[in-house]
Amino acid sequence: MNFSLTPEQEQIRNAIEKVCAPFDADYWLRKDREGGFPADFHSALAESGWLGIAMPQEHGGAGLGISDAALMMHTISATGAGLSGASAVHMNIFGLHPVVVFGTDEQKRRWLPPLIQGKDRACFGVTEPNTGLNTLKLKTRAVREGDHYVVHGQKVWISTAQVANKILLLARTTPVEDCTGTEGLSLFYTDLDRSKVEVREIEKLGRKCVDSNQVFIDGLRIPVEDRVGEEGKGFSYILHGLNPERILIASEAIGLGRAALERAANYANEREVFGRPIGKNQAIQHPLARSWMELEAAHLMVQKAAWLYDQQLPCGAEANSAKFLAAEACYGACENAILTHGGMGYAKEYHVERYLREAWIPRLAPVSPQLILCFIAEKVLGLPKSY
């Protein structure tokens, strides 16, 4: 087994670091204070051709695998951009994977190039207020009327809806009482018509520059040609994006943890108390050393999950485990970074408090740690289903 980056992956990492270099810690501190989508950062990645890293070459993408995409997202996060930077481009990497797999050639020609070029920005409309992770019980309704569907419903925690002009929307086309199994939900990729869609931003703990929203849909008309695949098969389509999403957010979490760890180690070397660097004290050293090991171990699971996915092998257990382990390792590293800084860790100018606030995201989303544990218990260990 070879854990070294290939020459091509070294080039990816170096190129992403170069693009991210102008967007330093002060840039992200400013965005954290003021909000506002990091459009200049998004544009820099688009102009360099990175928004389509995992998209097909025939539509303007690079045609690379999830392993390479995970490396890109890790690198963005590890530069200090954290989840703010990663979330600004996250949707491009995994969000339209169902379109890549199940869309028609005409749809891919119509939809993918503008997204890769940064001309379109998309949001992902799945989660609803009263269903949470119970996706099969979604209530947003799409009723066909001739050559259109008319949609009514509500979505929540929809990232980038303030700036998006497109939405990948999962909606019910068959009443839940008439459905069996995973049938009855359909997937659409369409214009976000703001005359029929109200977007209300949710004030939240961190990542202020990448908005999260409640979305209220009242009579949105979607052309039939904007439906992805067959009617009623939407749930099975979005499953193709879930494992890559878990792998990518795990990689982003590890990048954030490593950024925090680097700041903590630097501070521990420079800060002197009682005439010696605080980094000489084992009470400082040991938590940071443990965080390094935890991040490294989680990263190995990310690499395994990404490799399995790229080999078209089952990877559900590994992708979920990677997300769980990376989120916990990231949070621990960010917490230890604050503790290393002492009181200064609470000050925004040292950046680590922002990292800790962002470290909550991979712990909570896109799936709870408790549900991951249930999944592993049932699917790997063969225990009875508990939910």
VONUBA-187734 format. One line per 5 residues: their letters; for each residue x, y, z of C-alpha. Coordinates in nm, 2 decimals, always signed. Layout:
A	X,Y,Z ~ ...
This chain:
MNFSL	+0.00,+0.00,+0.00 ~ +0.13,+0.35,-0.09 ~ +0.00,+0.64,+0.11 ~ +0.21,+0.90,-0.07 ~ +0.04,+1.16,-0.30
TPEQE	+0.09,+1.09,-0.66 ~ +0.27,+1.36,-0.87 ~ -0.07,+1.46,-1.01 ~ -0.21,+1.49,-0.66 ~ +0.09,+1.70,-0.55
QIRNA	+0.01,+1.93,-0.84 ~ -0.35,+1.96,-0.72 ~ -0.25,+2.04,-0.37 ~ +0.01,+2.30,-0.48 ~ -0.23,+2.46,-0.73
IEKVC	-0.51,+2.49,-0.47 ~ -0.27,+2.64,-0.21 ~ -0.17,+2.89,-0.47 ~ -0.53,+2.99,-0.54 ~ -0.61,+3.01,-0.17
APFDA	-0.30,+3.22,-0.08 ~ -0.45,+3.56,-0.14 ~ -0.75,+3.46,+0.09 ~ -0.56,+3.46,+0.41 ~ -0.67,+3.44,+0.78
DYWLR	-0.76,+3.81,+0.79 ~ -0.98,+3.77,+0.48 ~ -1.18,+3.49,+0.65 ~ -1.19,+3.68,+0.98 ~ -1.34,+3.97,+0.79
KDREG	-1.60,+3.75,+0.62 ~ -1.68,+3.59,+0.96 ~ -1.75,+3.94,+1.10 ~ -1.93,+4.09,+0.80 ~ -2.09,+3.80,+0.62
GFPAD	-2.16,+3.81,+0.25 ~ -2.08,+3.52,+0.02 ~ -1.71,+3.49,-0.07 ~ -1.78,+3.55,-0.44 ~ -1.42,+3.65,-0.51
FHSAL	-1.29,+3.32,-0.37 ~ -1.55,+3.12,-0.56 ~ -1.46,+3.31,-0.88 ~ -1.09,+3.24,-0.83 ~ -1.15,+2.87,-0.81
AESGW	-1.38,+2.88,-1.11 ~ -1.14,+3.07,-1.32 ~ -0.87,+2.82,-1.23 ~ -1.10,+2.54,-1.35 ~ -1.13,+2.37,-1.01
LGIAM	-1.51,+2.38,-0.96 ~ -1.55,+2.09,-1.20 ~ -1.28,+1.86,-1.05 ~ -1.51,+1.56,-1.03 ~ -1.73,+1.65,-1.33
PQEHG	-1.70,+1.48,-1.67 ~ -1.44,+1.61,-1.91 ~ -1.68,+1.63,-2.20 ~ -1.88,+1.90,-2.01 ~ -1.58,+2.10,-1.90
GAGLG	-1.48,+1.92,-1.58 ~ -1.15,+1.75,-1.49 ~ -1.30,+1.40,-1.47 ~ -1.11,+1.31,-1.16 ~ -1.22,+1.09,-0.87
ISDAA	-1.35,+1.16,-0.52 ~ -1.00,+1.09,-0.38 ~ -0.88,+1.40,-0.58 ~ -1.18,+1.60,-0.49 ~ -1.13,+1.52,-0.12
LMMHT	-0.77,+1.63,-0.14 ~ -0.88,+1.96,-0.29 ~ -1.14,+2.02,-0.02 ~ -0.89,+1.92,+0.25 ~ -0.64,+2.17,+0.11
ISATG	-0.89,+2.45,+0.10 ~ -0.99,+2.40,+0.46 ~ -0.64,+2.34,+0.58 ~ -0.52,+2.68,+0.45 ~ -0.73,+2.84,+0.72
AGLSG	-1.04,+2.89,+0.50 ~ -1.20,+2.62,+0.71 ~ -1.56,+2.53,+0.65 ~ -1.63,+2.88,+0.53 ~ -1.41,+2.83,+0.23
ASAVH	-1.50,+2.47,+0.17 ~ -1.88,+2.53,+0.19 ~ -1.86,+2.80,-0.07 ~ -1.77,+2.54,-0.33 ~ -1.89,+2.21,-0.17
MNIFG	-2.21,+2.19,-0.38 ~ -2.01,+2.19,-0.70 ~ -1.81,+1.88,-0.61 ~ -2.09,+1.64,-0.50 ~ -2.42,+1.81,-0.54
LHPVV	-2.49,+1.74,-0.91 ~ -2.35,+1.39,-0.90 ~ -2.71,+1.25,-0.95 ~ -2.73,+1.46,-1.27 ~ -2.39,+1.32,-1.38
VFGTD	-2.51,+0.96,-1.33 ~ -2.88,+0.98,-1.42 ~ -2.92,+1.30,-1.63 ~ -2.97,+1.29,-2.00 ~ -2.70,+1.41,-2.23
EQKRR	-2.91,+1.72,-2.31 ~ -2.95,+1.79,-1.94 ~ -2.57,+1.75,-1.87 ~ -2.49,+1.98,-2.17 ~ -2.74,+2.24,-2.04
WLPPL	-2.66,+2.23,-1.67 ~ -2.30,+2.13,-1.60 ~ -2.08,+2.38,-1.79 ~ -2.24,+2.69,-1.63 ~ -2.19,+2.54,-1.29
IQGKD	-1.83,+2.45,-1.36 ~ -1.76,+2.79,-1.50 ~ -1.91,+2.96,-1.19 ~ -2.19,+3.12,-1.38 ~ -2.45,+2.92,-1.20
RACFG	-2.47,+2.87,-0.83 ~ -2.68,+2.59,-0.69 ~ -2.83,+2.49,-0.36 ~ -2.96,+2.15,-0.25 ~ -3.32,+2.13,-0.13
VTEPN	-3.38,+1.81,+0.07 ~ -3.42,+1.86,+0.44 ~ -3.76,+1.97,+0.58 ~ -3.85,+2.11,+0.93 ~ -4.07,+1.83,+1.04
TGLNT	-3.90,+1.53,+0.89 ~ -3.52,+1.58,+0.96 ~ -3.33,+1.27,+0.85 ~ -3.65,+1.07,+0.78 ~ -3.62,+1.16,+0.41
LKLKT	-3.88,+0.91,+0.29 ~ -4.15,+1.12,+0.47 ~ -4.08,+1.45,+0.29 ~ -4.39,+1.65,+0.24 ~ -4.30,+1.91,-0.02
RAVRE	-4.54,+1.82,-0.31 ~ -4.48,+1.84,-0.68 ~ -4.80,+1.79,-0.88 ~ -4.78,+1.74,-1.26 ~ -4.99,+1.97,-1.47
GDHYV	-4.93,+1.91,-1.84 ~ -4.57,+1.98,-1.92 ~ -4.49,+2.13,-1.58 ~ -4.49,+2.03,-1.21 ~ -4.63,+2.28,-0.96
VHGQK	-4.45,+2.27,-0.62 ~ -4.56,+2.37,-0.28 ~ -4.36,+2.31,+0.04 ~ -4.09,+2.41,+0.28 ~ -3.72,+2.33,+0.31
VWIST	-3.47,+2.41,+0.59 ~ -3.09,+2.44,+0.64 ~ -3.05,+2.51,+0.27 ~ -2.70,+2.65,+0.22 ~ -2.62,+2.93,-0.04
AQVAN	-2.99,+2.98,-0.12 ~ -2.93,+3.36,-0.08 ~ -2.70,+3.36,-0.38 ~ -2.81,+3.06,-0.58 ~ -2.99,+3.08,-0.91
KILLL	-3.05,+2.70,-0.93 ~ -3.19,+2.44,-0.69 ~ -3.15,+2.06,-0.68 ~ -3.49,+1.98,-0.53 ~ -3.63,+1.66,-0.39
ARTTP	-4.01,+1.66,-0.38 ~ -4.30,+1.42,-0.34 ~ -4.48,+1.33,-0.67 ~ -4.69,+1.05,-0.51 ~ -4.87,+1.08,-0.18
VEDCT	-4.69,+0.90,+0.10 ~ -4.99,+0.68,+0.17 ~ -4.97,+0.55,-0.18 ~ -4.60,+0.46,-0.17 ~ -4.41,+0.15,-0.09
GTEGL	-4.04,+0.13,-0.01 ~ -3.84,+0.43,-0.14 ~ -4.07,+0.52,-0.42 ~ -4.27,+0.84,-0.46 ~ -4.00,+1.11,-0.45
SLFYT	-3.87,+1.29,-0.76 ~ -3.56,+1.49,-0.82 ~ -3.55,+1.82,-1.01 ~ -3.28,+2.07,-1.11 ~ -3.43,+2.39,-1.20
DLDRS	-3.43,+2.77,-1.17 ~ -3.48,+2.92,-0.83 ~ -3.77,+3.15,-0.92 ~ -3.78,+3.40,-0.64 ~ -4.13,+3.52,-0.73
KVEVR	-4.24,+3.17,-0.61 ~ -3.97,+3.10,-0.36 ~ -3.91,+3.29,-0.04 ~ -3.57,+3.25,+0.12 ~ -3.52,+3.35,+0.49
EIEKL	-3.17,+3.34,+0.63 ~ -3.10,+3.16,+0.96 ~ -2.87,+3.33,+1.19 ~ -2.62,+3.08,+1.32 ~ -2.32,+3.01,+1.53
GRKCV	-2.05,+3.02,+1.26 ~ -1.98,+3.02,+0.89 ~ -2.15,+3.35,+0.85 ~ -2.04,+3.41,+0.49 ~ -2.21,+3.09,+0.36
DSNQV	-2.57,+3.14,+0.43 ~ -2.81,+2.88,+0.57 ~ -3.18,+2.93,+0.51 ~ -3.55,+2.84,+0.54 ~ -3.70,+2.81,+0.19
FIDGL	-4.08,+2.85,+0.13 ~ -4.20,+2.73,-0.20 ~ -4.55,+2.85,-0.32 ~ -4.64,+2.75,-0.67 ~ -4.30,+2.70,-0.83
RIPVE	-4.34,+2.57,-1.18 ~ -4.08,+2.32,-1.30 ~ -4.07,+2.21,-1.66 ~ -4.08,+1.83,-1.70 ~ -3.75,+1.85,-1.88
DRVGE	-3.59,+1.97,-1.55 ~ -3.68,+1.64,-1.38 ~ -3.37,+1.41,-1.33 ~ -3.44,+1.05,-1.43 ~ -3.78,+0.88,-1.38
EGKGF	-4.06,+1.01,-1.17 ~ -4.07,+0.86,-0.83 ~ -3.71,+0.74,-0.83 ~ -3.55,+1.06,-0.67 ~ -3.46,+0.90,-0.34
SYILH	-3.25,+0.63,-0.50 ~ -3.08,+0.90,-0.71 ~ -2.97,+1.12,-0.42 ~ -2.82,+0.82,-0.25 ~ -2.55,+0.83,-0.52
GLNPE	-2.44,+1.17,-0.37 ~ -2.45,+1.08,+0.00 ~ -2.13,+0.88,+0.03 ~ -1.92,+1.13,-0.17 ~ -2.07,+1.41,+0.05
RILIA	-1.97,+1.23,+0.37 ~ -1.62,+1.17,+0.24 ~ -1.57,+1.53,+0.13 ~ -1.70,+1.68,+0.46 ~ -1.47,+1.44,+0.65
SEAIG	-1.18,+1.56,+0.45 ~ -1.28,+1.92,+0.51 ~ -1.30,+1.86,+0.88 ~ -0.95,+1.71,+0.89 ~ -0.82,+2.01,+0.71
LGRAA	-0.98,+2.24,+0.96 ~ -0.85,+2.04,+1.25 ~ -0.50,+2.05,+1.11 ~ -0.52,+2.43,+1.06 ~ -0.62,+2.46,+1.43
LERAA	-0.34,+2.23,+1.53 ~ -0.08,+2.42,+1.34 ~ -0.18,+2.75,+1.50 ~ -0.17,+2.58,+1.84 ~ +0.17,+2.44,+1.79
NYANE	+0.31,+2.77,+1.67 ~ +0.16,+2.96,+1.96 ~ +0.30,+2.70,+2.21 ~ +0.65,+2.75,+2.07 ~ +0.63,+3.13,+2.08
REVFG	+0.44,+3.20,+2.40 ~ +0.66,+3.22,+2.71 ~ +0.54,+3.19,+3.07 ~ +0.78,+3.16,+3.37 ~ +1.07,+3.21,+3.14
RPIGK	+1.01,+2.91,+2.91 ~ +0.79,+2.83,+2.60 ~ +0.46,+2.68,+2.72 ~ +0.52,+2.41,+2.46 ~ +0.78,+2.26,+2.69
NQAIQ	+0.50,+2.16,+2.93 ~ +0.35,+1.81,+2.88 ~ +0.01,+1.94,+2.98 ~ +0.03,+2.14,+2.65 ~ +0.22,+1.88,+2.45
HPLAR	+0.01,+1.58,+2.51 ~ -0.34,+1.70,+2.41 ~ -0.19,+1.84,+2.08 ~ +0.00,+1.51,+2.02 ~ -0.32,+1.32,+2.07
SWMEL	-0.51,+1.54,+1.83 ~ -0.24,+1.48,+1.57 ~ -0.29,+1.11,+1.60 ~ -0.67,+1.13,+1.59 ~ -0.66,+1.34,+1.28
EAAHL	-0.41,+1.11,+1.11 ~ -0.63,+0.80,+1.19 ~ -0.94,+0.97,+1.06 ~ -0.76,+1.07,+0.75 ~ -0.67,+0.71,+0.68
MVQKA	-1.04,+0.62,+0.69 ~ -1.12,+0.90,+0.45 ~ -0.86,+0.77,+0.21 ~ -1.00,+0.42,+0.23 ~ -1.36,+0.54,+0.18
AWLYD	-1.25,+0.75,-0.12 ~ -1.05,+0.47,-0.27 ~ -1.34,+0.23,-0.24 ~ -1.58,+0.48,-0.40 ~ -1.35,+0.55,-0.69
QQLPC	-1.31,+0.17,-0.74 ~ -1.70,+0.15,-0.75 ~ -1.69,-0.07,-0.45 ~ -1.93,-0.06,-0.15 ~ -1.82,+0.22,+0.09
GAEAN	-2.12,+0.31,+0.30 ~ -1.97,+0.20,+0.63 ~ -1.63,+0.36,+0.55 ~ -1.78,+0.69,+0.43 ~ -2.00,+0.72,+0.74
SAKFL	-1.71,+0.62,+0.97 ~ -1.48,+0.87,+0.80 ~ -1.73,+1.14,+0.86 ~ -1.78,+1.04,+1.23 ~ -1.41,+1.01,+1.31
AAEAC	-1.31,+1.32,+1.13 ~ -1.57,+1.53,+1.29 ~ -1.47,+1.42,+1.64 ~ -1.10,+1.46,+1.57 ~ -1.15,+1.80,+1.42
YGACE	-1.36,+1.92,+1.72 ~ -1.10,+1.79,+1.96 ~ -0.82,+1.96,+1.78 ~ -1.00,+2.30,+1.77 ~ -1.09,+2.27,+2.14
NAILT	-0.72,+2.20,+2.22 ~ -0.61,+2.49,+2.01 ~ -0.82,+2.73,+2.22 ~ -0.70,+2.57,+2.54 ~ -0.34,+2.61,+2.42
HGGMG	-0.40,+2.98,+2.36 ~ -0.56,+3.02,+2.70 ~ -0.75,+3.34,+2.73 ~ -0.63,+3.45,+2.39 ~ -0.80,+3.16,+2.23
YAKEY	-1.13,+3.33,+2.31 ~ -1.02,+3.64,+2.11 ~ -1.12,+3.65,+1.74 ~ -0.78,+3.79,+1.63 ~ -0.62,+3.45,+1.70
HVERY	-0.87,+3.27,+1.47 ~ -0.90,+2.95,+1.67 ~ -1.24,+3.04,+1.83 ~ -1.38,+3.06,+1.47 ~ -1.24,+2.72,+1.40
LREAW	-1.42,+2.57,+1.70 ~ -1.75,+2.73,+1.59 ~ -1.71,+2.58,+1.25 ~ -1.61,+2.25,+1.39 ~ -1.97,+2.20,+1.50
IPRLA	-2.08,+2.17,+1.13 ~ -1.93,+1.83,+1.05 ~ -2.05,+1.69,+1.38 ~ -2.41,+1.78,+1.31 ~ -2.44,+1.76,+0.93
PVSPQ	-2.52,+1.61,+0.69 ~ -2.61,+1.32,+0.92 ~ -2.60,+1.30,+1.30 ~ -2.33,+1.10,+1.48 ~ -2.60,+0.89,+1.65
LILCF	-2.75,+0.78,+1.32 ~ -2.41,+0.68,+1.19 ~ -2.36,+0.47,+1.50 ~ -2.70,+0.31,+1.43 ~ -2.60,+0.25,+1.07
IAEKV	-2.28,+0.07,+1.17 ~ -2.45,-0.13,+1.44 ~ -2.71,-0.26,+1.19 ~ -2.53,-0.28,+0.86 ~ -2.18,-0.39,+0.98
LGLPK	-2.25,-0.57,+1.31 ~ -2.58,-0.72,+1.22 ~ -2.77,-0.58,+1.52 ~ -3.15,-0.51,+1.50 ~ -3.26,-0.19,+1.34
SY	-3.32,+0.06,+1.62 ~ -3.51,+0.34,+1.44
